[in-house]
Amino acid sequence: MIKTAMILDDEAPVVSSLRRLLKRHDWHVVTYTDPVEAVNHLRHSFVPVVITDFSMPRLNGTQFLQLVEKIQPATYKIMLSAHAERNDIVKTLSSAGIHRFMSKPWNNDVLVQELDAGLEYFRLQLKAE
């Protein structure tokens, strides 16, 4: 299985930074700055791991991940945020099936380990179906 991750963040520098990091670790990366375009991609292509920002226009990270959960429930979901309040985090974790919440700035090593764990989670979910 190809190591594929989707990155969704409305800040292009964040997307670029994450893309460079993941490519160094042999991940195939698809990137979006618009959540609606990202949802459309998910309707047509399997994505084992998704990384999204919490605060975005049009759809926030919670709304986006709720759609991911409906479209591809086996996808491993990681949310990043620099500004989320604790109550927002708790609501998001329960309502969108998020597997990991990480603060910005993130630790590169921890994020890559989390992606590897997410890929294994995705494989196990597919096997169980």
MARBA-3410 file (N, C-alpha, C, O; in Angstrom, 1 decimal):
129
0.8,-1.2,0.0,0.0,0.0,0.0,0.9,1.2,0.0,1.8,1.3,0.8 ~ 0.5,2.2,-0.9,1.3,3.4,-0.9,1.0,4.3,0.3,-0.2,4.4,0.7 ~ 2.0,4.9,0.9,1.9,5.7,2.0,1.3,7.1,1.5,2.1,7.9,1.0 ~ 0.0,7.3,1.6,-0.6,8.5,1.1,-1.2,9.3,2.2,-1.9,8.7,3.1 ~ -1.0,10.6,2.2,-1.6,11.5,3.2,-2.1,12.7,2.5,-1.6,13.2,1.6
-3.3,13.1,3.1,-3.8,14.4,2.6,-3.6,15.5,3.6,-3.7,15.2,4.8 ~ -3.1,16.6,3.2,-2.9,17.8,4.1,-3.9,18.8,3.7,-4.0,19.2,2.5 ~ -4.7,19.3,4.6,-5.6,20.4,4.4,-5.4,21.5,5.4,-5.5,21.3,6.6 ~ -5.0,22.7,4.9,-4.8,23.8,5.7,-4.9,25.1,4.9,-4.5,25.1,3.7 ~ -5.6,26.1,5.4,-5.8,27.3,4.5,-4.6,28.2,4.5,-4.6,29.2,3.7
-3.5,27.8,5.2,-2.3,28.6,5.1,-1.3,27.8,4.3,-0.8,26.8,4.6 ~ -1.0,28.4,3.1,-0.1,27.7,2.2,1.3,27.4,2.7,1.9,26.3,2.4 ~ 1.9,28.3,3.6,3.2,27.9,4.2,3.2,26.7,5.0,4.1,25.9,5.0 ~ 2.1,26.5,5.7,1.9,25.2,6.6,1.8,24.0,5.7,2.5,23.0,5.9 ~ 1.0,24.1,4.6,0.9,23.0,3.6,2.3,22.7,3.1,2.6,21.5,3.0
3.0,23.7,2.6,4.4,23.5,2.1,5.3,22.8,3.0,6.1,21.9,2.7 ~ 5.3,23.3,4.3,6.2,22.7,5.3,5.8,21.2,5.5,6.7,20.4,5.6 ~ 4.6,20.9,5.7,4.1,19.5,5.9,4.5,18.7,4.7,4.9,17.5,4.9 ~ 4.2,19.2,3.5,4.5,18.4,2.3,6.0,18.0,2.2,6.4,16.9,2.0 ~ 6.9,19.0,2.5,8.3,18.7,2.5,8.7,17.7,3.5,9.5,16.7,3.2
8.2,17.8,4.7,8.4,16.8,5.8,8.0,15.4,5.3,8.8,14.5,5.5 ~ 6.8,15.3,4.9,6.3,14.0,4.5,7.0,13.4,3.3,7.3,12.1,3.3 ~ 7.3,14.2,2.3,8.1,13.6,1.2,9.4,13.1,1.6,9.9,12.1,1.0 ~ 10.1,13.8,2.5,11.4,13.3,3.0,11.2,11.9,3.7,12.2,11.1,3.8 ~ 10.0,11.5,4.1,9.8,10.2,4.7,9.0,9.3,3.8,8.3,8.4,4.2
9.1,9.6,2.5,8.6,8.7,1.4,7.0,8.6,1.4,6.5,7.6,1.1 ~ 6.4,9.7,1.8,4.9,9.7,1.7,4.5,10.4,0.4,5.1,11.3,0.0 ~ 3.5,9.8,-0.2,2.8,10.5,-1.3,1.8,11.4,-0.7,1.0,11.1,0.2 ~ 1.9,12.7,-1.1,1.1,13.8,-0.4,0.2,14.4,-1.4,0.6,14.9,-2.5 ~ -1.1,14.6,-1.0,-2.0,15.4,-1.8,-2.4,16.6,-0.8,-2.6,16.4,0.4
-2.4,17.8,-1.4,-2.6,18.9,-0.5,-3.7,19.8,-1.0,-4.0,19.9,-2.2 ~ -4.4,20.4,-0.1,-5.5,21.3,-0.4,-5.5,22.5,0.6,-5.1,22.3,1.8 ~ -5.9,23.6,0.1,-6.1,24.8,1.0,-7.6,25.0,1.1,-8.0,25.9,1.9 ~ -8.4,24.3,0.3,-9.9,24.5,0.3,-10.5,23.2,0.8,-10.4,22.2,0.1 ~ -11.3,23.2,1.9,-11.9,22.0,2.4,-12.9,21.3,1.4,-13.0,20.1,1.4
-13.6,22.1,0.7,-14.6,21.6,-0.3,-13.9,20.8,-1.4,-14.4,19.7,-1.7 ~ -12.8,21.3,-1.9,-12.0,20.5,-2.9,-11.4,19.3,-2.3,-11.4,18.2,-2.9 ~ -11.0,19.3,-1.0,-10.5,18.1,-0.3,-11.6,17.1,-0.2,-11.3,15.9,-0.4 ~ -12.8,17.5,0.2,-13.9,16.5,0.3,-14.2,15.9,-1.1,-14.4,14.7,-1.1 ~ -14.2,16.6,-2.1,-14.4,16.1,-3.4,-13.3,15.0,-3.8,-13.6,14.0,-4.4
-12.1,15.3,-3.4,-11.0,14.3,-3.7,-11.3,13.0,-2.9,-11.1,11.9,-3.5 ~ -11.8,13.1,-1.7,-12.0,11.9,-0.9,-13.2,11.1,-1.4,-13.3,9.9,-1.2 ~ -14.1,11.7,-2.2,-15.2,11.0,-2.8,-14.7,10.0,-3.9,-15.5,9.1,-4.3 ~ -13.5,10.2,-4.4,-13.0,9.5,-5.5,-11.7,8.7,-5.3,-11.3,7.9,-6.1 ~ -11.0,9.0,-4.2,-9.7,8.3,-3.9,-9.6,8.0,-2.5,-9.9,8.8,-1.6
-9.1,6.8,-2.2,-8.8,6.4,-0.8,-7.6,7.2,-0.3,-6.6,7.4,-1.0 ~ -7.7,7.7,0.9,-6.6,8.4,1.6,-6.5,7.8,3.0,-7.4,8.0,3.8 ~ -5.4,7.1,3.3,-5.3,6.4,4.6,-5.2,7.4,5.7,-5.7,7.1,6.8 ~ -4.5,8.6,5.5,-4.3,9.5,6.6,-4.6,10.9,6.2,-4.2,11.3,5.1 ~ -5.3,11.7,7.0,-5.7,13.1,6.7,-5.1,13.9,7.9,-5.3,13.6,9.1
-4.5,15.0,7.5,-4.0,16.0,8.5,-4.8,17.3,8.1,-4.7,17.8,7.0 ~ -5.5,17.9,9.1,-6.2,19.1,8.8,-6.0,20.2,9.9,-5.7,19.8,11.1 ~ -6.2,21.4,9.5,-6.2,22.5,10.5,-7.5,22.6,11.2,-8.5,22.1,10.6 ~ -7.6,23.2,12.3,-8.9,23.4,13.0,-9.7,24.5,12.5,-10.8,24.4,12.2 ~ -9.0,25.7,12.3,-9.7,26.9,11.9,-9.5,27.1,10.4,-8.3,27.4,10.0
-10.6,27.1,9.6,-10.5,27.3,8.2,-11.8,28.0,7.8,-12.8,27.8,8.4 ~ -11.8,28.7,6.7,-13.0,29.2,6.1,-13.8,28.2,5.4,-13.3,27.1,5.1 ~ -15.1,28.4,5.1,-16.0,27.5,4.5,-16.4,26.3,5.3,-17.6,26.2,5.7 ~ -15.5,25.5,5.7,-15.7,24.4,6.6,-14.6,24.4,7.6,-13.4,24.6,7.2 ~ -14.9,24.3,8.9,-13.8,24.2,9.9,-13.3,22.8,9.9,-13.9,21.9,9.3
-12.2,22.6,10.7,-11.6,21.2,10.7,-12.6,20.2,11.2,-12.6,19.0,10.8 ~ -13.4,20.5,12.2,-14.4,19.6,12.7,-15.4,19.2,11.7,-15.7,18.0,11.5 ~ -15.9,20.1,11.0,-16.9,19.8,9.9,-16.3,19.0,8.8,-16.9,18.0,8.3 ~ -15.1,19.3,8.5,-14.4,18.6,7.4,-14.2,17.1,7.9,-14.5,16.2,7.1 ~ -13.7,16.9,9.1,-13.4,15.6,9.6,-14.7,14.8,9.8,-14.7,13.5,9.7
-15.8,15.4,10.1,-17.1,14.7,10.1,-17.5,14.2,8.8,-18.0,13.1,8.7 ~ -17.2,14.9,7.7,-17.4,14.5,6.4,-16.5,13.3,6.0,-16.9,12.3,5.4 ~ -15.2,13.4,6.4,-14.3,12.4,6.2,-14.8,11.1,6.8,-14.7,10.0,6.2 ~ -15.3,11.2,8.0,-15.8,10.0,8.8,-16.9,9.3,8.0,-17.0,8.1,8.0 ~ -17.7,10.1,7.4,-18.9,9.6,6.6,-18.4,8.9,5.3,-18.9,7.9,4.9
-17.5,9.6,4.6,-17.0,9.2,3.3,-16.0,8.0,3.4,-16.1,7.0,2.7 ~ -15.0,8.1,4.3,-14.0,7.1,4.5,-13.7,6.9,5.9,-12.8,7.4,6.5 ~ -14.6,6.1,6.6,-14.5,5.9,8.0,-13.2,5.2,8.5,-12.8,5.4,9.6 ~ -12.5,4.5,7.6,-11.2,3.9,8.0,-10.0,4.9,8.0,-9.0,4.6,8.5 ~ -10.2,6.1,7.4,-9.1,7.0,7.4,-8.7,7.5,8.8,-9.6,7.8,9.6
-7.4,7.6,9.0,-6.9,8.0,10.3,-6.8,9.6,10.2,-6.3,10.1,9.3 ~ -7.4,10.2,11.2,-7.6,11.6,11.2,-6.8,12.4,12.3,-6.8,12.1,13.5 ~ -5.9,13.3,11.8,-5.1,14.1,12.7,-5.5,15.6,12.5,-5.6,16.0,11.4 ~ -5.7,16.3,13.6,-6.0,17.7,13.6,-4.9,18.5,14.2,-4.4,18.1,15.3 ~ -4.5,19.6,13.5,-3.5,20.5,14.0,-4.2,21.8,14.3,-5.1,22.2,13.6
-3.7,22.5,15.4,-4.3,23.8,15.7,-3.3,24.6,16.5,-2.6,24.1,17.4 ~ -3.3,25.9,16.2,-2.5,26.8,17.1,-3.4,27.6,18.1,-2.9,28.1,19.0 ~ -4.7,27.5,17.8,-5.6,28.4,18.6,-6.8,27.8,19.2,-7.6,28.5,19.9 ~ -6.9,26.5,19.1,-8.2,25.8,19.6,-8.3,25.9,21.1,-7.3,25.7,21.8 ~ -9.4,26.1,21.6,-9.7,26.1,23.0,-10.0,24.7,23.5,-10.4,23.8,22.6
-9.7,24.4,24.7,-9.9,23.0,25.2,-11.3,22.5,25.0,-11.4,21.3,24.6 ~ -12.3,23.2,25.2,-13.7,22.8,25.0,-13.9,22.4,23.5,-14.6,21.4,23.2 ~ -13.4,23.2,22.6,-13.5,22.9,21.2,-12.8,21.6,20.8,-13.3,20.8,20.0 ~ -11.6,21.4,21.4,-10.9,20.1,21.2,-11.7,18.9,21.6,-11.8,18.0,20.9 ~ -12.3,19.0,22.8,-13.0,17.8,23.4,-14.2,17.5,22.5,-14.5,16.4,22.1
-15.0,18.6,22.1,-16.1,18.4,21.2,-15.7,17.8,19.9,-16.4,16.9,19.3 ~ -14.6,18.3,19.3,-14.1,17.8,18.0,-13.7,16.3,18.1,-14.0,15.6,17.2 ~ -13.0,16.0,19.1,-12.5,14.6,19.3,-13.7,13.6,19.3,-13.6,12.6,18.6 ~ -14.8,14.0,19.9,-15.9,13.1,20.0,-16.8,13.1,18.8,-17.3,12.1,18.4 ~ -17.0,14.3,18.2,-17.9,14.4,17.1,-17.4,14.0,15.7,-18.1,13.7,14.8
-16.1,14.1,15.6,-15.5,13.8,14.3,-14.6,12.6,14.2,-14.0,12.3,13.2 ~ -14.5,11.9,15.3,-13.7,10.6,15.2,-12.2,10.9,15.0,-11.6,10.1,14.4 ~ -11.7,12.0,15.6,-10.3,12.3,15.5,-9.5,11.3,16.3,-9.8,11.0,17.4 ~ -8.4,10.9,15.7,-7.5,10.0,16.3,-6.4,10.7,17.1,-5.9,10.2,18.1 ~ -6.0,11.9,16.6,-4.9,12.6,17.3,-5.1,14.1,17.1,-5.3,14.5,16.0
-4.9,14.8,18.2,-4.9,16.3,18.1,-3.5,16.7,18.4,-2.9,16.3,19.5 ~ -2.9,17.6,17.6,-1.6,18.1,17.9,-1.6,19.6,17.7,-2.3,20.2,16.9 ~ -0.8,20.3,18.6,-0.7,21.7,18.6,0.3,22.2,17.5,1.3,21.5,17.3 ~ 0.1,23.3,17.0,1.1,24.0,16.1,1.9,24.9,17.0,1.3,25.5,17.9 ~ 3.2,24.9,16.9,4.0,24.1,15.9,4.1,22.7,16.4,4.1,22.4,17.6
4.2,21.8,15.5,4.2,20.4,15.8,5.7,19.9,15.9,6.6,20.6,15.4 ~ 5.9,18.8,16.5,7.2,18.1,16.5,7.2,17.2,15.3,6.4,16.3,15.2 ~ 8.2,17.4,14.4,8.3,16.6,13.2,8.4,15.1,13.4,7.7,14.3,12.8 ~ 9.2,14.7,14.4,9.4,13.3,14.6,8.1,12.6,15.1,7.7,11.6,14.7 ~ 7.4,13.3,16.0,6.2,12.8,16.6,5.1,12.7,15.5,4.4,11.8,15.4
5.0,13.7,14.6,4.1,13.7,13.6,4.3,12.6,12.6,3.4,11.9,12.2 ~ 5.5,12.3,12.2,5.9,11.2,11.3,5.5,9.9,12.0,5.0,9.0,11.3 ~ 5.8,9.7,13.2,5.5,8.5,13.9,3.9,8.3,13.9,3.4,7.2,13.8 ~ 3.2,9.4,14.1,1.8,9.4,14.2,1.2,9.0,12.8,0.2,8.2,12.7 ~ 1.8,9.5,11.7,1.4,9.1,10.4,1.6,7.6,10.1,0.8,6.9,9.6
2.8,7.1,10.6,3.1,5.7,10.4,2.1,4.8,11.2,1.6,3.8,10.7 ~ 1.7,5.3,12.4,0.7,4.6,13.2,-0.6,4.6,12.5,-1.4,3.7,12.5 ~ -0.9,5.8,11.9,-2.2,6.0,11.2,-2.3,5.1,10.0,-3.4,4.6,9.7 ~ -1.2,4.9,9.3,-1.2,4.0,8.1,-1.5,2.5,8.5,-2.3,1.8,7.9 ~ -0.9,2.1,9.6,-1.2,0.8,10.2,-2.6,0.7,10.6,-3.3,-0.4,10.4
-3.2,1.7,11.3,-4.6,1.7,11.7,-5.5,1.5,10.4,-6.4,0.7,10.5 ~ -5.2,2.2,9.4,-6.0,2.2,8.1,-5.9,0.7,7.6,-7.0,0.2,7.2 ~ -4.7,0.2,7.5,-4.6,-1.2,7.0,-5.4,-2.2,7.8,-6.1,-3.1,7.3 ~ -5.4,-2.1,9.2,-6.2,-2.9,10.0,-7.7,-2.8,9.8,-8.4,-3.7,9.9 ~ -8.1,-1.5,9.6,-9.5,-1.2,9.4,-10.0,-1.9,8.1,-11.1,-2.5,8.1
-9.2,-1.8,7.1,-9.6,-2.4,5.8,-9.6,-4.0,5.9,-10.5,-4.6,5.3 ~ -8.7,-4.5,6.7,-8.6,-6.0,6.9,-9.9,-6.4,7.6,-10.4,-7.5,7.4 ~ -10.3,-5.6,8.6,-11.5,-6.0,9.4,-12.8,-5.9,8.6,-13.8,-6.5,9.1 ~ -12.8,-5.2,7.5,-14.1,-5.0,6.8,-14.5,-6.3,6.0,-15.5,-6.3,5.3
END
